[in-house]
Amino acid sequence: MWFSFLAISVDHPISKYFLDDPEFIKFKEECSKTGTTEESIALGEKIGFKTNLIAVNPLNNNEKVPVYFANFVLMDYGFGAVFGCPAHDQRDLDFALKYNLSVKTVVKPKDGKDDFEVEKEAYTGPGLIINSEFLNGLKVPEDSISKTIEILENKKIGKKKIDFRLKDWGVSRQRYWGCPIPVAYDEDGNVIKIPKEELPVKLPENIDLNCKGNPLDKQTVWKSVKINGKKCIRETDTLDTFVDSSWYFLRFCSPNEESYGFNLNEIDYWMPVDQYIGGVEHAILHLLYSRFFMRAINYKNTKFKIKEPFNGLFTQGMVCHETYKDENNQWLSPDQVETKDGKKFFMKNNPNKKVIVGPSESMSKSKQNTIEPEIIIENYGADAVRLFILSDSPPEKDVQWSEQGMIASYKFVQKLWMLHEKIKIKISKTHEINSDVISKFTNQLIDKINNNLERFNYNVIIASMYETYNFLNQKINEPINSKDLIENYRKILSIFSPVLPHFTSECLESLNLDPFQKWPPVDKNLLANEMIEYVIQINGKKRGVIKAAKDITDNDLMAQIQKDEKNNKIIKNRNINKIFFVKNRLINILFK
């Protein structure tokens, strides 16, 4: 196996030899700002400090690599030192590209060519080892890991070990708000459970929150309690909020249950939750805790049938923004920075002071790269903000905040309003001309938005809104039946409402329609897609033509080609290397 560098934690024992280096001390302080959660490490900028040390590849003594302190390596993971294999770990690749380190591909996909090469995106999937001498040809991960461990053990330089990443969860918090922990301590320090008839334990009211430490510690009357005739002191810590949120969905099913937290019949009806949506940290922590809780309840209650609380998981991306620092390396907020050409940045209150522009990272208070929602909403309106965030990228990807993008969304809302004014005038004029075209378009639009809502393809929904604007802007200049126009426009506004609720409500009211519209149903009779001819190319040369629905996907078109007896002969029993698809025009199939 081939490595590019050795990354070690800033807390590694070796770091004591660098404590006299002011640059290392400065680097260590910068690392402390990153945080140690999975989310902060995954999303934070990867930074390193190059040492004068060299590491030897344990699998090949002829290979020597530079040693870096890195902010993404923690002492409690392994031994606080990790060999970097950039081609097959995105974090390592980002680091290698930043510091101009070599990148060598040592795993190829199982059906990939031997000259397969990683450039900007690490390959982390299964495959075969390449460019690694005696390991070449081994399957990844089935054989490569066990073989590598075997070699290291034979050389007596390593030993197989299984590490569990689960850690103890400290559920207590030294604060007033939160759920009291229902235990007390007798005069000998023994833990005593609060009797069932005295549950739930309620927090004291009208307390002083301006004291130092935990306010509950100062509540001597509340703390003192007698249990079984013994004087006891209540536990003053409260539970981590994750404890409550690990089973809240059960309480939602049974909000009026008094004896227990939930009713089994209602749980059987409602659970499990159909869809879980959360950020990276929630998916790691809250989801894990919730699953533990379900198994714990299941363990003690045989009638409780729920093992998995959620049927589906969707993890949305983060909203990101450029980071800024002044000449003293202090973080600056976007409203402190100004630019005239988009290249040179300076302090808004002092044009002579330059600003250092850093990478785009998830918005955080610590790096001050947040945007004040009130100011943005005041300038552009909440609808335009929502439109921009949904249109920028798929929801599972990070959103790159852009002032230009925000302005473009704002302008689009204005264009929709001007179109609305034209439609109002058009509706007031009587036309008896048949308007099947607009009815068909609207119905297909409802179907498209329904499907994309189910798949969380919000950016595709925004694209459909732009398409709708172009369609209506064109049709408004043609004769249209007034009744058909207002009925279809009402439906269009209804399905736009999740994205532009204020705009659509205003439009509906101005047409004297109820702003709270029911979601329009789909008329399947109007879903017939327009059929067009697609050119079939083989290695760039035309070999056939096939009729298929407009806007069909490349996968569906390939499936249709394979079902077509004549066209299937072209591709039958041949290994496909790549497919190029031009929407509504052609498909080019490249063979090996």
Salt bridges, closest charged atoms under 4 A:
ASP11 OD1 - LYS28 NZ 3.80
GLU30 OE1 - LYS33 NZ 3.68
GLU30 OE2 - LYS325 NZ 3.38
GLU38 OE2 - ARG165 NH2 2.54
GLU45 OE2 - LYS98 NZ 2.35
ASP76 OD2 - LYS167 NZ 2.92
ASP89 OD1 - ARG91 NE 3.88
ASP92 OD1 - ARG91 NE 3.72
ASP114 OD1 - LYS108 NZ 2.73
GLU142 OE2 - LYS110 NZ 3.42
GLU150 OE2 - LYS147 NZ 3.77
ASP163 OD1 - LYS161 NZ 3.56
ASP240 OD2 - ARG173 NH2 3.08
GLU308 OE2 - ARG291 NH2 2.82
GLU308 OE2 - ARG295 NH2 3.00
GLU361 OE1 - LYS367 NZ 2.30
ASP383 OD1 - ARG386 NH1 3.20
ASP383 OD1 - HIS502 ND1 2.82
GLU467 OE1 - LYS448 NZ 3.35
GLU478 OE1 - LYS475 NZ 3.37
GLU487 OE2 - ARG490 NH2 2.60
ASP551 OD1 - LYS583 NZ 3.71
